Amino acid sequence: MTYKTILLIVGANDQEKDLAAAADLSATAGAHLSVLVVQLAAPPAVGDYAALSVALLDERAEEMKQLDEAVKRARATLKDLGISFDANGIYCETAWADDDVGSRARYADVTLIGASLQTDPSLRNRAIDGALFHSARPVLLATNRQSVTLRPKKILLAWNSTMESARAAREAMELMESAEEVNVVLVDPSAAPARNGEEPGADIATYLARHVVNVTVDRLPSAGRRVEEVLNQHAIDTSADLIVMGAYGHTRLRERIFGGVTKAMIERPIVPVLMVH
């Protein structure tokens, strides 16, 4: 997949670092940067309707003003950086933010979620869900610890033989072809003809090798640790620039209630993560 359009989702505040990082990413990849500034509408308060409706309208009017100013700041920040870009804003109800973000993300090759959104969990969750489930496009999660790149030298591919991980591998094929090293990681794999095969990891390694990917298969024991802990630690140990993984092999509801690898990787990314559903 060639990334020619990158969609960056930011809030109305604290956007400067994400804009700078996204601009660098776009310049390096030779891609157009499309910035979407999202402002979630203030929810109606509980109480006397007549009194609160006027206050709510005033609050929302102020939020829309802040959104307009944020879009202007984004355009001003990017105009002198020598990249192709556009910046627009959207004011939306929280309940519909998934659809609004997803509809915009369909016209980009990848949606970038910057580190600044970690201070706004509601918007971050809506943006990730919208891009993952309503755009048929991958999501790239940035971290505070490491710069994000679309030209990684070392990639960790989390593999569990699911459709989601297969889509992730296909989506990231060009990245893996140009990488110096790709570690396919299986955690506690079991040999089963209907899933991992008699030699877990061999099939995906053969598939990648046909694309001239320099691939190594790492079968790792969890040893009592959670899967995401194993993946993150191995990414650190191998100096990975990017983790590629399928997202939500289980339903979102199940992951939110019981937890899961996708949920944990979204909440605490150690290395930049490219996710595909």
Residue pairs with C-beta under 8 A, 6 or more apart in sequence:
1 109
1 138
1 171
1 172
1 173
1 174
1 175
2 109
2 174
3 29
3 31
3 109
3 110
3 150
4 30
4 31
4 32
4 109
5 31
5 32
5 34
5 107
5 108
5 109
6 22
6 25
6 26
6 29
6 31
6 32
6 33
6 34
6 108
6 109
6 110
6 111
6 112
7 34
7 35
7 36
7 104
7 105
7 107
7 108
7 110
7 111
7 112
7 131
8 18
8 19
8 22
8 33
8 34
8 35
8 36
8 111
8 112
8 114
9 36
9 38
9 101
9 111
9 112
9 113
9 114
9 117
9 123
9 127
9 131
10 18
10 19
10 35
10 36
10 37
10 38
10 70
10 74
10 114
10 116
10 117
11 37
11 38
11 39
11 70
11 116
11 117
11 120
11 123
12 37
12 38
12 39
12 63
12 66
12 67
12 69
12 70
12 89
13 70
14 116
14 119
15 37
15 70
15 73
15 74
15 114
15 116
16 77
17 114
17 115
17 116
18 112
18 114
18 115
18 116
18 117
18 142
19 35
19 74
19 77
19 78
20 77
21 114
21 115
21 142
21 147
21 148
22 33
22 35
22 112
22 114
23 33
23 78
23 81
23 83
23 85
24 147
25 31
25 33
25 112
25 148
25 149
25 150
26 32
26 33
26 83
26 84
26 85
27 81
27 82
27 83
28 149
28 150
28 151
29 150
29 151
31 84
31 109
31 150
32 83
32 84
32 85
32 86
33 78
33 83
33 84
33 85
33 86
34 85
34 86
34 87
34 88
34 104
34 107
34 108
35 74
35 78
35 85
35 86
35 87
35 88
36 87
36 88
36 89
36 90
36 101
36 104
37 67
37 70
37 71
37 74
37 87
37 88
37 89
37 90
38 89
38 90
38 92
38 97
38 100
38 101
38 123
38 126
38 127
39 63
39 64
39 66
39 67
39 70
39 89
39 90
39 91
39 92
40 92
40 93
40 94
40 97
40 122
40 123
40 126
41 60
41 63
41 91
41 92
41 93
41 94
42 56
42 59
42 60
42 63
43 94
44 52
44 56
45 52
45 55
45 56
60 91
63 91
64 91
67 89
67 90
67 91
68 89
70 89
71 87
71 88
71 89
74 87
75 87
78 85
78 87
90 100
90 104
92 100
94 122
94 126
97 123
97 126
97 127
97 130
98 126
98 129
98 130
98 133
98 134
99 130
99 134
100 130
101 111
101 126
101 127
101 130
101 131
101 134
101 135
102 130
102 131
102 133
102 134
102 135
103 134
103 135
105 111
105 130
105 131
105 134
105 135
105 137
106 134
106 135
106 136
106 137
108 135
108 137
109 137
110 137
110 138
110 139
110 140
110 150
110 274
111 127
111 131
111 135
111 137
111 138
111 139
111 140
112 140
112 142
112 148
113 124
113 127
113 128
113 131
113 139
113 140
113 141
113 142
114 142
115 142
115 143
115 144
117 123
117 124
117 127
118 124
118 144
125 266
128 139
128 141
128 266
129 252
131 137
131 139
132 139
132 247
132 248
132 275
132 276
132 277
133 252
133 277
138 168
138 171
138 172
138 274
138 275
138 276
139 247
139 274
139 275
139 276
140 148
140 150
140 272
140 273
140 274
140 275
141 265
141 266
141 269
141 272
141 273
141 274
141 275
142 148
142 269
142 272
143 269
143 270
143 271
143 272
145 270
145 271
146 241
146 271
146 272
147 272
148 272
149 241
149 242
149 272
150 175
151 175
151 178
152 175
152 179
152 240
152 241
152 242
153 179
153 180
153 181
153 241
154 179
154 180
154 181
154 182
154 183
154 238
154 239
154 240
154 241
154 242
155 172
155 175
155 176
155 179
155 181
155 182
155 183
155 240
155 241
155 242
155 243
155 244
156 182
156 183
156 185
156 231
156 234
156 235
156 238
156 240
156 242
156 243
156 244
156 271
157 165
157 168
157 169
157 172
157 176
157 182
157 183
157 184
157 185
157 204
157 244
157 245
158 165
158 168
158 185
158 231
158 243
158 244
158 245
158 246
158 261
159 165
159 169
159 184
159 185
159 186
159 201
159 204
160 186
160 187
160 189
160 246
160 249
161 195
161 196
161 204
162 246
162 249
163 246
164 246
164 247
164 248
164 249
164 276
164 277
165 245
165 246
165 249
166 246
167 246
167 276
167 277
168 244
168 245
168 246
168 247
168 274
168 275
168 276
169 176
169 204
169 207
169 208
169 244
171 244
171 274
171 276
172 242
172 244
172 274
172 276
173 211
173 213
175 242
175 244
175 274
176 182
176 208
176 211
176 213
176 215
176 244
177 211
177 212
177 213
179 213
179 214
180 214
181 214
181 216
181 238
182 208
182 213
182 214
182 215
182 216
183 215
183 216
183 217
183 218
183 234
183 238
183 240
184 201
184 204
184 205
184 208
184 215
184 216
184 217
184 218
185 218
185 220
185 230
185 231
185 234
186 196
186 200
186 201
186 217
186 218
186 219
186 220
187 220
187 221
187 222
187 227
187 230
187 231
188 220
188 221
188 222
188 227
189 196
189 200
189 201
189 219
190 196
190 200
191 197
191 198
191 199
191 200
196 203
197 203
200 219
201 217
201 219
202 217
204 217
205 215
205 217
208 215
209 215
218 234
220 230
220 234
222 230
225 233
226 261
226 264
227 261
228 261
228 264
228 265
228 268
231 243
231 245
231 261
231 265
232 243
232 265
232 268
232 270
232 271
234 240
235 243
235 270
235 271
236 270
236 271
240 271
241 271
241 272
242 271
242 272
242 273
242 274
243 265
243 269
243 271
243 272
243 273
243 274
244 273
244 274
244 276
245 261
245 262
245 265
245 273
245 274
245 275
245 276
246 275
246 276
246 277
247 262
247 275
247 276
247 277
248 255
248 260
248 262
248 277
249 260
249 261
249 262
250 260
250 262
254 260
255 262
255 263
256 263
262 275
265 273
265 275
266 273
266 275
